[in-house]
């Protein structure tokens, strides 16, 4: 499997594509599925607090499959010493990157003094980055917003970037939307205020030596390619999760390479051995198949596929045959395509 090396990541991050860390979604089962769709994407864990990593059940929280590489651990927290300890634990587990969450707008995150509220405390973020850099040898990155609340996103974002660059950050992943921590819910923060990709482009122009990865509202791989004319990498979030067939286009559109699997059905069949291994270890089928429900979005038979998994995958004795039976409900229509800027993506 051709992987992006850590050396290349730290040097330039050229044309890097990644799938965003998403709470309750990008667990280890989801990441294995995404890896079958693209060899090239960097994958991220759900955010884990530094305290959970230090004091929690590490094998359960941090365990992952070797096939997931390259895979990054996203941490939440604001105590530099705890973050350094958690980062070291993550590196020992084999993660290829440690990422600090400075972008999540939820009340739970804000009350814990981590996430997007730290955009107002760049010194704490810088101290945390510096502590993690001294603790690990893998890249340390930060995922942030272009600003929060009434901040001037021009001056505040540049000042934030200056602090973390001085602390040694290896890359910034920037969600191109302000987070409003007062008066808006996390759901509303997904759409309000409007995206400002230009601000991320200007950040890259101001810090040409700093790898900048853009995130937020990007719908597909063709759109991702357009952003790469301005920044070093693109991170896809909900579109990758809700319509995972889009990930089948990463290799061909961004790297000029063949797909890992020609169709979604082939990718799901390739996941069967992993599912069987997990079931044998005590996992429930639904904990895996819940990430697959969008696999055939828009394809005739997709509704039947989703319904069959919903009704049968949750049963305590559900086995992998449930997935195969659900796949059989999806039509064989190789001509059914979604037109992308660079060609056609067969979705059956």
Buried (B, 14 or more C-beta within 10 A) or exposed (E): EEEBEBEEBBEBBEBBBBBBBBBEBBBBBBBBBBBBBBBBBBBBBBBBBBBBBBEEEBEEBBEBBEEBBBBBBBBBBBBBEBBBBBBBBBBEBBBBBBBBBBBBBBEEBBEBBBBBBBBBBBEBBBBBBBBBBEBBEBBBBBBBBBBBBEBEBBEBBBEBBBBBBEBEBBBBBBBBBBBBBEEBEBEEBBEEBEBBBEBBBBBBEBBEEBBBBBBBBBEBBBBBBEBBEBBBBBBBBBBBBEBBBBBBBBBBBBBEBEBBBEBBBBBBBBBEEBBEEBBEEEBBBBBBBBBBBBBBBEBBBBEBBBEBBBEBBBEEEBBBEBBEEBBEBBEEEEEBEBEBEBEEBBBB
